[in-house]
Amino acid sequence: MITYYRDRSVLVTSAAIQVDGRSYPLPDLARVWHRRGERSWRILAGRGALLATVGIPVVLALCGVIAALAWRTTALNRLAVIAVAALVGMLTGPLLDYVLEHVDRSYAHGAHEYEIWAEPRGGEGWRGAPVRLWHTRDALRFGQVYRAIQRAVENHAPRRAVPPAHRGRP
């Protein structure tokens, strides 16, 4: 038996797909497909909030530079305000790396719910209706599981024997 994927809740082998203790033998599956669900606005709002944390210090630094240039004060005071504003802008560098890493992770995990469905062979099995095998919001994990299922199904498909007359002879 070949194992194509294994984690804490999903096991894909050359014999079956097991999800949370339930087993779906490959010979019983006529068709397997995936579906992307609706977008999660909560995840998108969180992504926007992360990006705003980077933009706010930069905007404040620009406002400080503009205000320093607009004030009627000595050149030394203007230079001091511009220096402080530039320092605030530069301090976002380490913050930028941290925040963009989290934004990148949010894209890797996705903003949709992903589902894997199967149809039983011959209309038998799960009362003849398609069944949702598995679902997740983690796009990266979904891709790994779905590709493992594709490989298992492709390798499980019965191969047709090539007639003896066509085995490499002209």
N, CA and C atoms as an extended XYZ file, in Angstrom:
510
Properties=species:S:1:pos:R:3:atomname:S:1:resname:S:1:resid:I:1 pbc="F F F"
N         0.850       -1.173        0.000 N   MET     1
C         0.000        0.000        0.000 CA  MET     1
C         0.900        1.242        0.000 C   MET     1
N         0.570        2.212       -0.830 N   ILE     2
C         1.330        3.450       -0.948 CA  ILE     2
C         0.587        4.543       -0.189 C   ILE     2
N         1.329        5.310        0.609 N   THR     3
C         0.750        6.455        1.304 CA  THR     3
C         1.089        7.707        0.520 C   THR     3
N         0.067        8.437        0.095 N   TYR     4
C         0.268        9.661       -0.686 CA  TYR     4
C         0.256       10.910        0.198 C   TYR     4
N        -0.503       10.862        1.280 N   TYR     5
C        -0.573       12.010        2.182 CA  TYR     5
C        -1.014       11.524        3.549 C   TYR     5
N        -0.428       12.125        4.606 N   ARG     6
C        -0.827       11.775        5.972 CA  ARG     6
C        -0.645       13.006        6.851 C   ARG     6
N        -1.669       13.322        7.622 N   ASP     7
C        -1.562       14.326        8.682 CA  ASP     7
C        -2.491       13.906        9.808 C   ASP     7
N        -2.792       14.816       10.704 N   ARG     8
C        -3.552       14.446       11.902 CA  ARG     8
C        -4.984       14.007       11.626 C   ARG     8
N        -5.568       14.407       10.498 N   SER     9
C        -6.966       14.034       10.257 CA  SER     9
C        -7.216       13.405        8.889 C   SER     9
N        -6.229       13.452        7.985 N   VAL    10
C        -6.426       12.940        6.623 CA  VAL    10
C        -5.320       11.947        6.290 C   VAL    10
N        -5.722       10.812        5.706 N   LEU    11
C        -4.781        9.813        5.218 CA  LEU    11
C        -5.238        9.395        3.824 C   LEU    11
N        -4.356        9.583        2.843 N   VAL    12
C        -4.667        9.183        1.469 CA  VAL    12
C        -3.685        8.081        1.089 C   VAL    12
N        -4.227        6.891        0.793 N   THR    13
C        -3.389        5.759        0.405 CA  THR    13
C        -3.845        5.237       -0.949 C   THR    13
N        -3.147        4.228       -1.428 N   SER    14
C        -3.527        3.620       -2.700 CA  SER    14
C        -4.796        2.796       -2.580 C   SER    14
N        -5.279        2.578       -1.356 N   ALA    15
C        -6.486        1.780       -1.146 CA  ALA    15
C        -7.709        2.615       -0.783 C   ALA    15
N        -7.501        3.714       -0.031 N   ALA    16
C        -8.655        4.460        0.474 CA  ALA    16
C        -8.257        5.873        0.870 C   ALA    16
N        -9.303        6.669        1.089 N   ILE    17
C        -9.150        8.003        1.644 CA  ILE    17
C        -9.790        7.952        3.028 C   ILE    17
N        -9.015        8.294        4.048 N   GLN    18
C        -9.542        8.291        5.411 CA  GLN    18
C        -9.539        9.717        5.939 C   GLN    18
N       -10.710       10.150        6.408 N   VAL    19
C       -10.860       11.498        6.943 CA  VAL    19
C       -11.548       11.391        8.298 C   VAL    19
N       -10.863       11.850        9.327 N   ASP    20
C       -11.408       11.846       10.691 CA  ASP    20
C       -12.003       10.497       11.074 C   ASP    20
N       -11.284        9.428       10.756 N   GLY    21
C       -11.726        8.090       11.138 CA  GLY    21
C       -12.671        7.411       10.163 C   GLY    21
N       -13.224        8.140        9.202 N   ARG    22
C       -14.104        7.527        8.192 CA  ARG    22
C       -13.282        7.135        6.991 C   ARG    22
N       -13.550        5.974        6.442 N   SER    23
C       -12.781        5.461        5.313 CA  SER    23
C       -13.651        5.383        4.066 C   SER    23
N       -13.068        5.836        2.949 N   TYR    24
C       -13.744        5.797        1.655 CA  TYR    24
C       -12.845        5.012        0.700 C   TYR    24
N       -13.150        3.726        0.461 N   PRO    25
C       -12.304        2.915       -0.427 CA  PRO    25
C       -12.314        3.470       -1.859 C   PRO    25
N       -11.140        3.513       -2.480 N   LEU    26
C       -11.036        4.060       -3.839 CA  LEU    26
C       -11.907        3.312       -4.856 C   LEU    26
N       -12.040        1.974       -4.768 N   PRO    27
C       -12.903        1.299       -5.746 CA  PRO    27
C       -14.367        1.735       -5.669 C   PRO    27
N       -14.779        2.289       -4.521 N   ASP    28
C       -16.165        2.714       -4.350 CA  ASP    28
C       -16.425        4.127       -4.874 C   ASP    28
N       -15.381        4.819       -5.318 N   LEU    29
C       -15.533        6.201       -5.774 CA  LEU    29
C       -15.582        6.261       -7.296 C   LEU    29
N       -16.665        6.816       -7.821 N   ALA    30
C       -16.794        6.977       -9.269 CA  ALA    30
C       -16.118        8.265       -9.726 C   ALA    30
N       -16.206        9.290       -8.887 N   ARG    31
C       -15.684       10.605       -9.271 CA  ARG    31
C       -15.352       11.390       -8.013 C   ARG    31
N       -14.248       12.147       -8.072 N   VAL    32
C       -13.844       13.019       -6.970 CA  VAL    32
C       -13.613       14.405       -7.554 C   VAL    32
N       -14.131       15.432       -6.884 N   TRP    33
C       -13.950       16.798       -7.373 CA  TRP    33
C       -13.818       17.741       -6.186 C   TRP    33
N       -13.435       18.964       -6.484 N   HIS    34
C       -13.304       19.955       -5.423 CA  HIS    34
C       -14.172       21.162       -5.736 C   HIS    34
N       -14.456       21.923       -4.690 N   ARG    35
C       -15.294       23.111       -4.828 CA  ARG    35
C       -14.756       24.179       -3.882 C   ARG    35
N       -14.744       25.399       -4.365 N   ARG    36
C       -14.313       26.513       -3.528 CA  ARG    36
C       -15.555       27.229       -3.028 C   ARG    36
N       -15.620       27.399       -1.715 N   GLY    37
C       -16.777       28.040       -1.101 CA  GLY    37
C       -16.680       29.552       -1.137 C   GLY    37
N       -17.525       30.170       -0.357 N   GLU    38
C       -17.580       31.633       -0.338 CA  GLU    38
C       -16.381       32.229        0.384 C   GLU    38
N       -16.127       33.470        0.077 N   ARG    39
C       -15.011       34.219        0.648 CA  ARG    39
C       -15.332       34.588        2.097 C   ARG    39
N       -14.309       34.558        2.933 N   SER    40
C       -14.458       34.951        4.329 CA  SER    40
C       -14.084       36.425        4.463 C   SER    40
N       -15.065       37.257        4.755 N   TRP    41
C       -14.811       38.686        4.884 CA  TRP    41
C       -14.021       38.990        6.148 C   TRP    41
N       -14.111       38.127        7.133 N   ARG    42
C       -13.344       38.304        8.357 CA  ARG    42
C       -11.847       38.199        8.069 C   ARG    42
N       -11.457       37.232        7.256 N   ILE    43
C       -10.050       37.066        6.900 CA  ILE    43
C        -9.568       38.245        6.061 C   ILE    43
N       -10.408       38.704        5.134 N   LEU    44
C       -10.021       39.848        4.306 CA  LEU    44
C        -9.890       41.122        5.143 C   LEU    44
N       -10.765       41.291        6.133 N   ALA    45
C       -10.670       42.461        7.012 CA  ALA    45
C        -9.391       42.402        7.846 C   ALA    45
N        -9.039       41.217        8.302 N   GLY    46
C        -7.795       41.054        9.053 CA  GLY    46
C        -6.575       41.381        8.202 C   GLY    46
N        -6.620       40.963        6.939 N   ARG    47
C        -5.533       41.282        6.011 CA  ARG    47
C        -5.416       42.788        5.813 C   ARG    47
N        -6.552       43.448        5.664 N   GLY    48
C        -6.566       44.906        5.499 CA  GLY    48
C        -6.032       45.616        6.728 C   GLY    48
N        -6.378       45.108        7.905 N   ALA    49
C        -5.878       45.708        9.147 CA  ALA    49
C        -4.364       45.558        9.250 C   ALA    49
N        -3.853       44.409        8.837 N   LEU    50
C        -2.401       44.214        8.845 CA  LEU    50
C        -1.705       45.211        7.920 C   LEU    50
N        -2.261       45.384        6.735 N   LEU    51
C        -1.652       46.323        5.788 CA  LEU    51
C        -1.766       47.759        6.281 C   LEU    51
N        -2.840       48.076        6.992 N   ALA    52
C        -2.998       49.433        7.535 CA  ALA    52
C        -1.959       49.725        8.607 C   ALA    52
N        -1.543       48.705        9.359 N   THR    53
C        -0.531       48.931       10.389 CA  THR    53
C         0.794       49.371        9.789 C   THR    53
N         1.035       48.986        8.542 N   VAL    54
C         2.255       49.429        7.868 CA  VAL    54
C         2.067       50.835        7.318 C   VAL    54
N         0.909       51.123        6.788 N   GLY    55
C         0.659       52.412        6.143 CA  GLY    55
C         0.539       53.579        7.102 C   GLY    55
N         0.012       53.349        8.283 N   ILE    56
C        -0.229       54.446        9.222 CA  ILE    56
C         1.064       55.168        9.635 C   ILE    56
N         2.130       54.473       10.044 N   PRO    57
C         3.358       55.203       10.405 CA  PRO    57
C         3.965       55.963        9.223 C   PRO    57
N         3.869       55.405        8.034 N   VAL    58
C         4.412       56.083        6.854 CA  VAL    58
C         3.618       57.357        6.574 C   VAL    58
N         2.302       57.286        6.662 N   VAL    59
C         1.460       58.467        6.446 CA  VAL    59
C         1.750       59.524        7.509 C   VAL    59
N         1.900       59.100        8.751 N   LEU    60
C         2.227       60.047        9.821 CA  LEU    60
C         3.575       60.722        9.572 C   LEU    60
N         4.543       59.968        9.089 N   ALA    61
C         5.854       60.548        8.789 CA  ALA    61
C         5.748       61.570        7.653 C   ALA    61
N         4.982       61.256        6.632 N   LEU    62
C         4.779       62.207        5.521 CA  LEU    62
C         4.057       63.462        5.999 C   LEU    62
N         3.078       63.300        6.869 N   CYS    63
C         2.368       64.464        7.413 CA  CYS    63
C         3.318       65.337        8.235 C   CYS    63
N         4.239       64.703        8.971 N   GLY    64
C         5.222       65.458        9.739 CA  GLY    64
C         6.145       66.270        8.842 C   GLY    64
N         6.576       65.676        7.724 N   VAL    65
C         7.437       66.397        6.776 CA  VAL    65
C         6.681       67.566        6.160 C   VAL    65
N         5.442       67.332        5.750 N   ILE    66
C         4.636       68.408        5.141 CA  ILE    66
C         4.386       69.522        6.149 C   ILE    66
N         4.056       69.154        7.387 N   ALA    67
C         3.812       70.164        8.427 CA  ALA    67
C         5.078       70.963        8.713 C   ALA    67
N         6.222       70.303        8.752 N   ALA    68
C         7.480       71.005        9.022 CA  ALA    68
C         7.792       72.011        7.928 C   ALA    68
N         7.498       71.648        6.699 N   LEU    69
C         7.766       72.567        5.590 CA  LEU    69
C         6.767       73.723        5.560 C   LEU    69
N         5.553       73.506        6.086 N   ALA    70
C         4.524       74.546        6.067 CA  ALA    70
C         4.651       75.517        7.239 C   ALA    70
N         5.233       75.123        8.348 N   TRP    71
C         5.357       75.987        9.514 CA  TRP    71
C         6.329       77.145        9.254 C   TRP    71
N         5.989       78.237        9.866 N   ARG    72
C         6.895       79.403        9.786 CA  ARG    72
C         7.734       79.402       11.057 C   ARG    72
N         8.841       78.718       10.963 N   THR    73
C         9.754       78.599       12.100 CA  THR    73
C        11.185       78.581       11.579 C   THR    73
N        12.113       78.453       12.447 N   THR    74
C        13.522       78.475       12.032 CA  THR    74
C        13.859       77.209       11.250 C   THR    74
N        14.889       77.283       10.480 N   ALA    75
C        15.331       76.141        9.669 CA  ALA    75
C        15.753       74.977       10.555 C   ALA    75
N        16.341       75.255       11.707 N   LEU    76
C        16.771       74.204       12.616 CA  LEU    76
C        15.564       73.430       13.168 C   LEU    76
N        14.489       74.149       13.518 N   ASN    77
C        13.266       73.477       13.993 CA  ASN    77
C        12.647       72.630       12.897 C   ASN    77
N        12.608       73.162       11.684 N   ARG    78
C        12.068       72.388       10.552 CA  ARG    78
C        12.881       71.120       10.341 C   ARG    78
N        14.194       71.260       10.373 N   LEU    79
C        15.080       70.115       10.179 CA  LEU    79
C        14.866       69.071       11.276 C   LEU    79
N        14.669       69.508       12.500 N   ALA    80
C        14.434       68.581       13.616 CA  ALA    80
C        13.122       67.825       13.420 C   ALA    80
N        12.071       68.519       13.010 N   VAL    81
C        10.776       67.862       12.788 CA  VAL    81
C        10.880       66.878       11.626 C   VAL    81
N        11.569       67.265       10.554 N   ILE    82
C        11.739       66.365        9.407 CA  ILE    82
C        12.548       65.137        9.821 C   ILE    82
N        13.590       65.340       10.652 N   ALA    83
C        14.404       64.213       11.108 CA  ALA    83
C        13.574       63.240       11.953 C   ALA    83
N        12.751       63.769       12.838 N   VAL    84
C        11.886       62.899       13.654 CA  VAL    84
C        10.881       62.162       12.768 C   VAL    84
N        10.303       62.857       11.804 N   ALA    85
C         9.337       62.223       10.899 CA  ALA    85
C        10.015       61.124       10.073 C   ALA    85
N        11.232       61.386        9.605 N   ALA    86
C        11.963       60.368        8.836 CA  ALA    86
C        12.305       59.176        9.728 C   ALA    86
N        12.663       59.442       10.985 N   LEU    87
C        12.963       58.361       11.925 CA  LEU    87
C        11.730       57.485       12.153 C   LEU    87
N        10.577       58.110       12.310 N   VAL    88
C         9.324       57.352       12.475 CA  VAL    88
C         9.074       56.494       11.233 C   VAL    88
N         9.299       57.071       10.057 N   GLY    89
C         9.113       56.311        8.814 CA  GLY    89
C        10.069       55.134        8.717 C   GLY    89
N        11.333       55.325        9.149 N   MET    90
C        12.318       54.244        9.080 CA  MET    90
C        12.064       53.155       10.110 C   MET    90
N        11.457       53.502       11.207 N   LEU    91
C        11.173       52.503       12.233 CA  LEU    91
C        10.116       51.499       11.774 C   LEU    91
N         9.428       51.797       10.695 N   THR    92
C         8.448       50.839       10.173 CA  THR    92
C         9.129       49.694        9.439 C   THR    92
N        10.432       49.798        9.151 N   GLY    93
C        11.154       48.731        8.444 CA  GLY    93
C        11.039       47.381        9.125 C   GLY    93
N        11.444       47.268       10.406 N   PRO    94
C        11.303       45.977       11.085 CA  PRO    94
C         9.838       45.547       11.221 C   PRO    94
N         8.969       46.504       11.438 N   LEU    95
C         7.547       46.204       11.524 CA  LEU    95
C         7.027       45.697       10.176 C   LEU    95
N         7.530       46.283        9.107 N   LEU    96
C         7.102       45.903        7.763 CA  LEU    96
C         7.378       44.430        7.490 C   LEU    96
N         8.562       43.957        7.835 N   ASP    97
C         8.911       42.560        7.612 CA  ASP    97
C         7.976       41.632        8.382 C   ASP    97
N         7.722       41.957        9.638 N   TYR    98
C         6.841       41.152       10.480 CA  TYR    98
C         5.411       41.111        9.927 C   TYR    98
N         4.894       42.279        9.564 N   VAL    99
C         3.510       42.365        9.091 CA  VAL    99
C         3.356       41.685        7.733 C   VAL    99
N         4.303       41.911        6.830 N   LEU   100
C         4.193       41.296        5.499 CA  LEU   100
C         4.308       39.775        5.563 C   LEU   100
N         5.043       39.270        6.536 N   GLU   101
C         5.105       37.817        6.721 CA  GLU   101
C         3.722       37.273        7.079 C   GLU   101
N         3.009       37.986        7.955 N   HIS   102
C         1.653       37.566        8.325 CA  HIS   102
C         0.673       37.721        7.160 C   HIS   102
N         0.833       38.759        6.369 N   VAL   103
C        -0.017       38.933        5.185 CA  VAL   103
C         0.232       37.781        4.211 C   VAL   103
N         1.498       37.433        4.017 N   ASP   104
C         1.843       36.327        3.126 CA  ASP   104
C         1.226       35.017        3.612 C   ASP   104
N         1.284       34.774        4.920 N   ARG   105
C         0.653       33.566        5.481 CA  ARG   105
C        -0.857       33.571        5.265 C   ARG   105
N        -1.473       34.756        5.353 N   SER   106
C        -2.920       34.818        5.172 CA  SER   106
C        -3.297       34.457        3.736 C   SER   106
N        -2.440       34.801        2.779 N   TYR   107
C        -2.702       34.408        1.393 CA  TYR   107
C        -2.478       32.916        1.203 C   TYR   107
N        -1.467       32.361        1.852 N   ALA   108
C        -1.193       30.922        1.741 CA  ALA   108
C        -2.345       30.109        2.315 C   ALA   108
N        -2.950       30.613        3.380 N   HIS   109
C        -4.054       29.875        3.991 CA  HIS   109
C        -5.379       30.135        3.292 C   HIS   109
N        -5.478       31.218        2.547 N   GLY   110
C        -6.666       31.472        1.753 CA  GLY   110
C        -7.792       32.144        2.512 C   GLY   110
N        -8.735       32.674        1.747 N   ALA   111
C        -9.889       33.360        2.314 CA  ALA   111
C       -11.183       32.625        1.976 C   ALA   111
N       -11.063       31.445        1.404 N   HIS   112
C       -12.230       30.650        1.013 CA  HIS   112
C       -12.233       29.343        1.785 C   HIS   112
N       -13.388       28.713        1.816 N   GLU   113
C       -13.446       27.353        2.326 CA  GLU   113
C       -13.329       26.435        1.114 C   GLU   113
N       -12.485       25.435        1.214 N   TYR   114
C       -12.260       24.491        0.123 CA  TYR   114
C       -12.847       23.142        0.526 C   TYR   114
N       -13.525       22.489       -0.413 N   GLU   115
C       -14.194       21.222       -0.123 CA  GLU   115
C       -13.793       20.176       -1.154 C   GLU   115
N       -13.707       18.923       -0.711 N   ILE   116
C       -13.477       17.784       -1.601 CA  ILE   116
C       -14.712       16.900       -1.512 C   ILE   116
N       -15.294       16.624       -2.672 N   TRP   117
C       -16.516       15.831       -2.774 CA  TRP   117
C       -16.240       14.547       -3.540 C   TRP   117
N       -17.071       13.537       -3.308 N   ALA   118
C       -16.960       12.272       -4.042 CA  ALA   118
C       -18.352       11.754       -4.363 C   ALA   118
N       -18.395       11.067       -5.490 N   GLU   119
C       -19.647       10.420       -5.920 CA  GLU   119
C       -19.421        8.915       -5.872 C   GLU   119
N       -20.325        8.174       -5.240 N   PRO   120
C       -20.129        6.727       -5.143 CA  PRO   120
C       -20.311        6.047       -6.500 C   PRO   120
N       -19.574        4.976       -6.706 N   ARG   121
C       -19.667        4.211       -7.949 CA  ARG   121
C       -20.994        3.445       -7.973 C   ARG   121
N       -21.688        3.504       -9.087 N   GLY   122
C       -22.927        2.751       -9.258 CA  GLY   122
C       -24.098        3.277       -8.463 C   GLY   122
N       -24.000        4.473       -7.916 N   GLY   123
C       -25.107        5.044       -7.164 CA  GLY   123
C       -25.327        4.376       -5.820 C   GLY   123
N       -24.440        3.459       -5.451 N   GLU   124
C       -24.582        2.790       -4.167 CA  GLU   124
C       -23.671        3.430       -3.140 C   GLU   124
N       -23.701        2.919       -1.973 N   GLY   125
C       -22.803        3.435       -0.947 CA  GLY   125
C       -23.524        4.418       -0.061 C   GLY   125
N       -23.141        5.647       -0.116 N   TRP   126
C       -23.637        6.671        0.804 CA  TRP   126
C       -25.017        7.160        0.372 C   TRP   126
N       -25.936        6.194        0.260 N   ARG   127
C       -27.326        6.461       -0.133 CA  ARG   127
C       -27.412        7.078       -1.526 C   ARG   127
N       -26.428        6.815       -2.374 N   GLY   128
C       -26.466        7.264       -3.762 CA  GLY   128
C       -26.212        8.745       -3.953 C   GLY   128
N       -25.926        9.462       -2.905 N   ALA   129
C       -25.730       10.907       -3.009 CA  ALA   129
C       -24.248       11.239       -2.881 C   ALA   129
N       -23.816       12.320       -3.528 N   PRO   130
C       -22.427       12.763       -3.339 CA  PRO   130
C       -22.182       13.101       -1.871 C   PRO   130
N       -20.965       12.882       -1.437 N   VAL   131
C       -20.616       13.137       -0.048 CA  VAL   131
C       -19.410       14.078        0.005 C   VAL   131
N       -19.450       14.996        0.965 N   ARG   132
C       -18.309       15.886        1.170 CA  ARG   132
C       -17.304       15.125        2.021 C   ARG   132
N       -16.163       14.806        1.416 N   LEU   133
C       -15.147       14.041        2.118 CA  LEU   133
C       -14.415       14.882        3.156 C   LEU   133
N       -14.107       16.137        2.783 N   TRP   134
C       -13.248       16.947        3.649 CA  TRP   134
C       -13.408       18.411        3.288 C   TRP   134
N       -13.202       19.304        4.251 N   HIS   135
C       -13.228       20.737        3.977 CA  HIS   135
C       -12.247       21.450        4.893 C   HIS   135
N       -11.709       22.571        4.415 N   THR   136
C       -10.749       23.356        5.180 CA  THR   136
C       -10.683       24.768        4.618 C   THR   136
N       -10.117       25.695        5.385 N   ARG   137
C        -9.840       27.053        4.902 CA  ARG   137
C        -8.361       27.212        4.546 C   ARG   137
N        -7.570       26.205        4.831 N   ASP   138
C        -6.129       26.241        4.579 CA  ASP   138
C        -5.865       25.848        3.130 C   ASP   138
N        -5.614       26.842        2.275 N   ALA   139
C        -5.434       26.591        0.842 CA  ALA   139
C        -4.210       25.721        0.569 C   ALA   139
N        -3.153       25.927        1.305 N   LEU   140
C        -1.928       25.154        1.099 CA  LEU   140
C        -2.167       23.677        1.414 C   LEU   140
N        -2.762       23.409        2.547 N   ARG   141
C        -3.052       22.020        2.934 CA  ARG   141
C        -4.064       21.392        1.981 C   ARG   141
N        -5.053       22.171        1.580 N   PHE   142
C        -6.044       21.666        0.631 CA  PHE   142
C        -5.362       21.198       -0.652 C   PHE   142
N        -4.453       22.011       -1.179 N   GLY   143
C        -3.746       21.647       -2.412 CA  GLY   143
C        -2.968       20.350       -2.256 C   GLY   143
N        -2.326       20.162       -1.115 N   GLN   144
C        -1.568       18.942       -0.873 CA  GLN   144
C        -2.481       17.722       -0.808 C   GLN   144
N        -3.594       17.859       -0.099 N   VAL   145
C        -4.524       16.735        0.033 CA  VAL   145
C        -5.172       16.408       -1.311 C   VAL   145
N        -5.610       17.427       -2.034 N   TYR   146
C        -6.308       17.162       -3.297 CA  TYR   146
C        -5.356       16.533       -4.315 C   TYR   146
N        -4.111       17.002       -4.362 N   ARG   147
C        -3.143       16.418       -5.291 CA  ARG   147
C        -2.857       14.968       -4.917 C   ARG   147
N        -2.788       14.659       -3.625 N   ALA   148
C        -2.590       13.278       -3.191 CA  ALA   148
C        -3.754       12.397       -3.625 C   ALA   148
N        -4.972       12.923       -3.503 N   ILE   149
C        -6.150       12.157       -3.942 CA  ILE   149
C        -6.102       11.940       -5.447 C   ILE   149
N        -5.718       12.963       -6.201 N   GLN   150
C        -5.591       12.807       -7.660 CA  GLN   150
C        -4.601       11.697       -7.995 C   GLN   150
N        -3.441       11.703       -7.348 N   ARG   151
C        -2.437       10.666       -7.624 CA  ARG   151
C        -2.975        9.287       -7.250 C   ARG   151
N        -3.649        9.187       -6.117 N   ALA   152
C        -4.189        7.892       -5.689 CA  ALA   152
C        -5.226        7.385       -6.683 C   ALA   152
N        -6.106        8.265       -7.136 N   VAL   153
C        -7.151        7.862       -8.091 CA  VAL   153
C        -6.532        7.492       -9.437 C   VAL   153
N        -5.563        8.298       -9.903 N   GLU   154
C        -4.904        8.001      -11.190 CA  GLU   154
C        -4.191        6.652      -11.141 C   GLU   154
N        -3.502        6.369      -10.042 N   ASN   155
C        -2.764        5.114       -9.930 CA  ASN   155
C        -3.667        3.921       -9.644 C   ASN   155
N        -4.875        4.185       -9.172 N   HIS   156
C        -5.806        3.102       -8.873 CA  HIS   156
C        -6.613        2.702      -10.107 C   HIS   156
N        -6.720        3.613      -11.077 N   ALA   157
C        -7.528        3.333      -12.273 CA  ALA   157
C        -6.999        2.081      -12.964 C   ALA   157
N        -7.904        1.181      -13.372 N   PRO   158
C        -7.450       -0.046      -14.030 CA  PRO   158
C        -6.760        0.288      -15.358 C   PRO   158
N        -5.624       -0.328      -15.571 N   ARG   159
C        -4.870       -0.091      -16.805 CA  ARG   159
C        -5.289       -1.138      -17.834 C   ARG   159
N        -5.432       -0.669      -19.065 N   ARG   160
C        -5.790       -1.596      -20.142 CA  ARG   160
C        -4.533       -2.295      -20.638 C   ARG   160
N        -4.631       -3.560      -20.842 N   ALA   161
C        -3.497       -4.324      -21.355 CA  ALA   161
C        -3.305       -4.001      -22.836 C   ALA   161
N        -2.059       -3.865      -23.223 N   VAL   162
C        -1.746       -3.613      -24.630 CA  VAL   162
C        -1.734       -4.954      -25.327 C   VAL   162
N        -2.464       -5.081      -26.460 N   PRO   163
C        -2.477       -6.365      -27.187 CA  PRO   163
C        -1.056       -6.766      -27.589 C   PRO   163
N        -0.757       -8.069      -27.599 N   PRO   164
C         0.603       -8.535      -27.918 CA  PRO   164
C         1.127       -8.032      -29.256 C   PRO   164
N         0.279       -7.836      -30.241 N   ALA   165
C         0.714       -7.423      -31.570 CA  ALA   165
C         1.217       -5.975      -31.575 C   ALA   165
N         0.888       -5.213      -30.568 N   HIS   166
C         1.245       -3.791      -30.553 CA  HIS   166
C         2.327       -3.441      -29.527 C   HIS   166
N         3.010       -4.388      -29.005 N   ARG   167
C         4.016       -4.131      -27.977 CA  ARG   167
C         5.365       -3.726      -28.584 C   ARG   167
N         5.412       -2.629      -29.241 N   GLY   168
C         6.665       -2.111      -29.763 CA  GLY   168
C         7.088       -2.679      -31.099 C   GLY   168
N         6.314       -3.598      -31.658 N   ARG   169
C         6.670       -4.137      -32.970 CA  ARG   169
C         5.929       -3.372      -34.045 C   ARG   169
N         6.591       -3.122      -35.181 N   PRO   170
C         5.916       -2.408      -36.271 CA  PRO   170
C         4.849       -3.219      -36.947 C   PRO   170
